[in-house]
Amino acid sequence: MKRIIYFLSISVLLFSCKKKETEYLITYPDYFPQPHYNFTNNDFSKARFELGRKIFHDTRLSSDNSISCATCHAQVHAFADHGVSLSSGVNGTLGTRNSPAIFNMIWSKHFNWDGGVNHLEIFPFAPITNPLEMNEDISNVLQKLNSDSEYKKMFQNAYGNSEITDQLLYRALAVFMGALISADSKYDKMRKGKATFTSSEERGYNLFKQNCNSCHNEPLFHNNDFANNGLDEQFEDFGRYLITLNESDKGKFKVPTLRNIELTYPYMHDGRFQTLSQVINHYSEGIKQSSTLHPLLSQPFQFSVQEKQDLTAFLRTLTDYTLTSKFEFSE
C-alpha cells in the first residue's frame, strides 16, 4: 500500500470519456512517516513539476551561466556531487563543504550541513547567492528568466502568472525537489516482502539496528537532528554553532541520510572519507573526543573485520537505482 500526498489529473471532468493523460503522483510507502513539507499553497501539478525540472537544470541561475543545481546534485550520484570532496562554484572557486544529496527533502526540517535554512521553498536561495557557489543575485536570475518567452509561458501555465517572481521560482523548484523520493531500494523491497536479504546483509542489518539506528532512524535513515560524530578534537568548521552561536553546537552537523550512501561519496561535511570502509573504520576505531561529542559515540564500536563487511553489505541495500535512472528527473 502507498500513501498519496497529492493527486492531479489533466482531465477536466471527473467522468470525461476522454482518456486521461499521465497522472502525476507523489507517493511513498506506508511505513514512511508523514512529510514535514506538504505542498500547502503550492499544489503539486505536472506543469509545476516540469517547470521546476527545467529551472533545476538551468545554468542561468549562476553568475557566469556555467552552473546549475544539477551540477552539484547529479542524478547519477543520487543528486549528490560528482565524487569531489569539496564542491566548486563559478570560475572554479572551491567551496568549504561537500554538497549533500537532495532527495526525500519533504521529510527534512533543516537544510545544509549547518541547518541554516529551515524551509524547502527558500533552500535554493543559499546556493544561488553564495559567492563560493552560484555567486548570483536573485534579481539578475529573475531578469534572465523573464527575458525568456518560453519560461514566461511555463510560469503562466503553472502559476497563472507570466511575471516570474522569486517566490514562484522557489515554489517551482520545491515541487521538483519534493518529487525526488527514494523508496525503491532492496531494503524497501525487503520491507514490502518482495526481496530477501543475504545472510551477510541480514547480519549487517542487525548490527545497524544495534549500533547506528539511534541517529540514522529507519526508514529515512536520518533523524532531522545535528551531531558531533567525532571527526576532530579541534574544529576548523564549527558547523551548527555558526547558526545558533550555542557553545554546545560546536562541531555539530546535520545527520545525513544513509539512503543511497553507496553513491553519494565522498562522505562527511568536508568529504574527507572516500569509501564506506573508511567511514566504518572511523566509527570502529577513529572517533576523536571533544566537549560536544555525541554521548553514544564516547566509546568506539570496535567492529570486527566480518562485522565491517556485513555492515557494508547492508548499507548497499539502501541504493535506489530507480531514483538514479528515472527519466522524469533528468534534464
Secondary structure, 3 states (H helix, E strand, C coil): CEEEEEEECCCCCCCCCCCCCCCEEEEEECCCCCCCCCCCCCCCCHHHHHHHHHHHCCHHHCCCCCCCHHHHCEHHHCCECCCCCCCECHHHCECCCCCCCCCCHHHCCCECCCCCECCHHHCCHHHHHCCCCCCCCHHHHHHHHHCCHHHHHHHHHHHCCCCCCHHHHHHHHHHHHHCCCCCCCHHHHHHCCCCCCCHHHHHHHHHHHHHCCCCCCCCCCCCCCEEECCCCCCCCCCECHHHHCCHHHCCEEECCCCCCCCCCCCECCCCCECCHHHHHHHHHHHCCCCCCECHHHCCCCCCCHHHHHHHHHHHHHHCCHHHHHCHHHCC
